[in-house]
């Protein structure tokens, strides 16, 4: 109940962004891709800054100041862009994780990406804090001393680290060479973990839509020009910094080291980390749907299920039944999402068979033969001149609300499970006048690729594609969330009005 409450709040918040951006460009639906894009912005701006950066106690501060003031039109902008993109990546990562938690996208087959995501957060924090040291101003001095005192609490080193920052001259040029090396190495490790984070996701979105990417860059540039990133005074270890301006996105825990104690901050950081890592098991679903099963008698090894699976749960392996086909799909039960997208991709998912309907791959709890029987029963009682069959998604708007004497509805685990042949079947053999296909909001498919593959199959751009004989004017698409009641009813009304204007009798193209 609590999870449903937060989901409703999230969807209402997303609706506010849908108004100006539309579903396709809503930044809430591309947080992961925006995070990847921000990483490249940070990398490019960082390379520019590094070209002019000189390691050394005095050189580090002087070169950064020179970039900021003497080269404000380029180096200064790049420094500010680097700073604001670094802050933004923290925001997008945390929002991405929060959103995945609220929508339940973290357990079972998704646990691996969640765990790697937690590690990514700390890598970003380490890299960002290390970057502040390289400026070597009063803020960097405060961070260096506080970090040393924080780690000294662990007693991991023979001598206290803080002794290296007690007096002027204690820090030498080799220290900045080490900082510089670290600031190059950590982003490389971060990039590796980002690749691992998406390794189990087929067709992972790592680039946001072009207009959204341009908007992100323009926003960062405006911030860079309005409020440029500036340094504090040069670090002086003989003095205790007075007033410092913290970057709260990265440095929020640092005041707690002195308000509480280093040990308490370690407990806080460790506790949060352990909590985040354990979430996939703490909030494990009570029951998991049965995974997809392969039926080799109806499989020709075409690899469509393998190519369309959103979580790489299907691999193609040598045939075991002695048939001429070289390969067969094998389902990894630990990775299968039970979404049914593979069923919609199978060329054997043909409802026109008069004998037993069994596809090459099926969900055992949602067999196609049962789906066809449910469709036949629902359409048999429809009345009127604009009879509509609605196919929906269990994770999106509840299409059963739309049922009436002229409207039948069937909900699937994911709209990507719908084979295009079923649309053909409904309009021809089951004698409906139109088909409404509803699913999650565009860009927010619960199983990532269901909407994309459905659109491409109906547009005849991806196999199995909708047959040419099916008139597209009798099909309407509606991507609606749980709360999008008006959107769903409007789509249904638009379809029925269009049907009413079409010739009556046999459906054109399906005689």
N, C-alpha and C positions, 0 to 999 in steps of 0.2 A: 504494500500500500504506500509506504514512504517512497519507494523507488518510483512508483507511478506518479506521485505528487511532484517529485523533482523533474521527471520527464515532461510533465505538462508545463512546468515553469520554463524548462529549456525550450520547448517548442514555441511557447508564446514569445520568448526572447528572440528566437530565430525568425519568427514572423515579422518582428520589427525590422529586421535586416532584409527580409524578403521584399518588403515594400520598395526600398530604393534600389536594391541590387538584383532582385529576382532570384529564383532558386538556383539557376546555373552559376551565378557569380557570388552567391552568399558566402562570405568568408568563413562562417561557422562550418561549412561543409568541406572546407579545404585547409583546415588548420595544419594537418600534417604536411601537405604540399607547400604551404606558406613557410613552414619551419625549414624545410629543405631549401627553399628559395632564399630565405634570410641567411642561411649558412653560406651560400655562394656570394651574397652581397658582402658579408663579413670577410670572406676569403679574399675577394677582389680588392676591397678597400684596404684590407690588412697588408696585401702584397705591395700596394702602392706606398703605404706608410713605411713598410720595412725597407724599401729601396733607399729611403733617406735616413733611416734610423741608425744611430751609432751606439754601440754598447760602451758603457763606462759610467762612472759615478756622476761626472759632470756632463759628458756628451749626451747621455740618455735624455736628461731634462732639457738641455739646450736644443737638441734636434727636434724634439716634440714641440717646443715653443716656437722654433723657427718655422715648422710646418704650419702651426696654428695661426701665426701672425704675419710672417713674411710671405707666406704662400697661402693666404686665407682662401683665395678663390679656387684652389685645387686641394692642397694638403689640408687646409682647415676644414673644407667641406668633407673630404675623405675621412678625416678624424671623427667629425661629428656623425657622418654616415655610419662609420664603424661602431661608434658608441650607441647610437639609437637602434641600429640593427641588432646589436648584441642584447640590448634591453628587450627588444621586441621578440627575440627568439625565446627568451625566458617566458614571456607572456603566452606566446602561441603554444609552446610545449605544455605548460601547465593547463591551459584551457583545453588543449587536445586530450590530455590525460583525464581531466575532469569530465569532459564530454563523453569520452569512452566509458568512464565509470558509470555515469548516469544512464547511458543507453545500454549498459550491460555488455560492452564489447571488450571483455578482458579475460574471460574464463575459457576453460576447455581448450579448443583449438587455437584460441587467441592468446593463451597465457605466455607463450614464448615472446611475442612482440611486446607484451606488457612489461615483462621482466627486463628485457633489453632497453625498453623506454625509460625505466627507472634509472638504469645505469647511465643512460644518455644525459639525463637531467644533471647528475652529479659531474659528469665530464664537462658539460657546458659551464657549470658553476666554477669548476677548477680553472678552466681556460679563461673565463672572464675575470676572475680574481687575479690570476697570474698577469693578465693584461694590464691591470691597474698598477701592479708593481713596476712595470717597465717605464712608466712615466717618471718615477722617482721624485714625486712632489710630497707635500705634507700628508696628503691622503694616502699615498703609497707607504709612507713611513708609518702611519697609524696602522695600516693593514699588516705590514711586515711584523711590527712589534706584537700586535694582537694575535696574529697567526702563530708566531713563535711561542707566545705564552700559552696559547691553546694547545699546541702539540706537546709542549713541555709537561703538561698535566699527565700525558700518557707515559712519560718516563721511558721513551723508546731509545733515547740517545745518551751517550756517555756524559756529555756536558749539555747544559741547558742551551737551547737554540737562541734564546733571547739575549745571551751574552754577545752575539754577533751584531746586536743593534743598540748597544748601550752607550757608545761614544762615537763622536765624529771620526771618521777614518777607519772604523771597523769594517765597513763595507768596501770592497775593492772592485776593480773592473771585471775580475773573473766571475763575480756574482751576477753581473748583468749578461755575461756570455751564457751562463747557465740559464738565466731567465729567458733569454732569447731562444735558446735551443728548446726549452720546455714549451715556449709559446708556439713553436713550429710543430713539435712532436704531438702535442695533445690534440690539435685539430685533425691530424692524420689519423690518430686513434679514434677520434670522434667520427670521422667519415667512415671508417671501417665498421664501427658499431651501427651507424645509420644504415649502411648496406645490409648488415646482419638483421637489423630491425625489420626490414621489408623483405627479407629473403624468402619467407614462407608465403608471401602474398603475390599471387599472379597478377601481372599488369598493375603493380603498385603505382599510385599517383604521387610522383615526386616533383612535378611541375604544376603550379597553379594555372588556371586559365590566364591567357595573355593579358587581358584587360585588368584582371586582379593583380597580376605581377607588376604591371605598369603603375597601378594605383598605389601599391605598397612602396615602390621606389619614389614616386612623387611625394608621398606623405613624409617619407624619411628625409628627402631633400628639403622640403618646406621646414621641417623641424630643425634641420642642420643650419638653415639660413636664419631662422627666427631666433633660435637659442643655441649658438655654437658651443661645442664642448670645450671647456677651458681647464687649465691646470691650477692647482693651488701653488703656493710658494715652494721654492726648491726645498727638498728635504734637508733637515738639519738635526742630526741625532743628538746634538747637545741641548736641544730644546724639546719641550713637550708640545705637540701641536695644540693650538687653541681651538679655533672654530674650524670645523671641517664639514664639507657637504657630501654626505654619503649618497651613493647610488643604491637606493633601497631595493632595486631588483636583484642585486647581487650581494649586497653587504648588510642586509637587514639583521642577520644573526650576530654581527660583530659587537654592537653595544651590549648584547646580552652577556658576553664574556665578562664584562665588568659589573653589570647590574646583577647578574646571578653569579656564576662561577664557570671556569672552563669545563669542569666535569659535568655541570648541568647542561651546558650547550652540547657536549658530546652525547649525553643521554637523549637530548631532544633530537639531534640529527640522526643518531642511530635508531631511535624509536620510530621516527618518521620513515626512515629507509626500510626497516623491517616490516612496518605496517604496509607500506606500498608494495613491497615484494610479496607479501602474504595475501594480498587482496584476492587474487584468482582462486585461492583455496578457502579463504574466509567467507566469500560470497559465492560459493560454488552452487550451481543450480541443483534443485532437488532431483530432477530426472533429465536425462539427455535423450533426445530423439534417436531412433535407430539410424545408423549410417547407411549410405547408399550401397546397394548390392548389384553386382555384375551378373548378367544372364548371357552366357557365351553363346547359347543357341540363337540369339537374336543380335549378336555383336559381330560387326565386320572389321573391327580394329581401325576405324576411321580417324581416331584421335580427337574427335570434336569435344568429347567430355574432358579429355586431358587438357585441351587448349582453353576451355571455358571455365574450368574450376577456379574459383577465386582464391583458394588457399593452397594450391598445389598439392591437394590431397590425392590426386590420381596420377599414377605413373604408367607408362606403357612398357610392358615386359613381354618376352617371348611367349608365344601361344602354347597352351597346355592341353588343348582338347583335340589336337590332331588335324584341325581344319586348315585350309590353304592360307588363310589370313596369317600374316607374320606376327602380329602383335595383339595383345589383349590389355584392357585397362585393369589396374589393380588399385583398390581403394585403401588408403591408410586410415584406419578408424580413429587414430589420434588427431588427425588433421581435418577429417570430414566435418563440415558444418551442418549436414543434413538439410541443406537449403534447396536441393532439387534442381539447381541450375544445370547439372549434368544431364538430367532427364530431359529438359527442354532442348538440350543440344543434340540429343541422340536421333539419328535418322529413322530409327525403328519406332519412335513414338508417334505412331500413325493410328488415329482413332477409327479409320475407315475399315479396318479389319473386321470381318464378321465372326472370325473365330476368336479364341482367347487372346486378349490384348496384353502382351508383355513386351516391354521395351528392352533394349540391350543393357540398360542400367536403370534401376528403380529405387525409390524409397519404400522400404517394406511396409511402412505404416500409411503411405499415401500412394497406393498402386494406381497406375493409369487406368486400368480396367474399372476400378471403383470410381475414379473421377469421371469417366465417360458415363457410367450408369447414373451418377448424381446429376450430370448435365441433362441427360435424357429425361429423367424424372422431373427436374425443375422446369424445363422448357415445355413439357407436355401439358402443363396447366396454364401457360401464359395466354393472355387474351389481348385483343386490341390490334391496331395496325402499326404499332411501333414497338414491337417486342424486342427487348434488349437482354443480352446475356452479359453479365458483369463478372470479370475475373479480377480478383484482388490479391492482396498480400497480407499474411498474418501479422506482419510487423508494421503495417501502415494503417491507413483509414479502414475501418471495419465496413466492408462493402455490403454486408448483410443488412445494414440500415437502409439501403437503397431498395430493397425488395418490395415489390407490389404486385398487383395482378398482371402487370405488363413487364415486370423486371425480375429476372432470376439472378442469383449471385453465388459465386463459388470462390472461396479464399484458399490460396496456396501458401506453402511455407515462404516462398519468394516468387515474385512475378516472373523471374527468370526461369522458373520451372515450366512455364506455359509453352508447349510446343506450338509453333505457328500453324501446324496442321489442325490443331483444335479450333482455331479461329475459322479456318476453311470448313471444318466439319459443322460447326455451329451455324454458319451462314447457309450452308447447302443442305446437309442431311437432317439437321435438327430444326431447320426452318425458323431461325431467328431473323430479325430484320436488321440488327446491329449488334456490335460488340464494344463494350467499354472495358478498357484495360487499365487498371489502377495499381499503383505501387507506391513505394516510399517517395519522399520528396526528391526531386532531381539533385543529384550530387550527394545524397544521403542514404543510399541503399544500404540496408542493414547488412547485406552480404556483398557489398561493394560493387559487383558487376551485373547484378540482375537487371537493373534499368537499362544500362548501356547495351547489353546483349539483346534485350527485348526490342529496343528501338532499332538496332541494326538488323535484326531478323525480320522485323515488320517492314523495314525500308528496303529489304531484299539486298542488303549489303553483307550479310553474314549467314552462313549455313548453320542450321537448316532455315532457309528463307521462306517467307510467305509466298505462296504461288501467285503467278501473275493474274490468274483468273479471279482472284479475290478483290472486289472493289474497295479501295482504301477509304472512300467517302462513307462507308458503313462502319468504320472503326474510329474510335476516339480514345486518346491517351489522357490519363489524369494521374499526376504524381502528387499525392496528398498525404499529409501526416495524420496522426490520430485525431487532431483537433480541427482539421481542415474540412469541416462539414459543408460549408458554403461552396468550397472549391469542387468537391465531389458532386454535389447536387447540380451545380452549374454545368459541369461537364456532361452529366447525364441529360440535362435539359437541352443542351446544345446538340448532342447526338440525336435525340428523339425529334427535335425540330428539323434537323437535316434529313432524317429518314422520311419524315412526312412530306418533304418536297421531292423525294425521289419517286420514280415510276413504281406503281403498285404491281403486284403479281410476282412472277418469278424474279429473283434477284439477278440483275444484269451481270453477265459474265459467268454465271454458275448454272446455266440451263443444262 
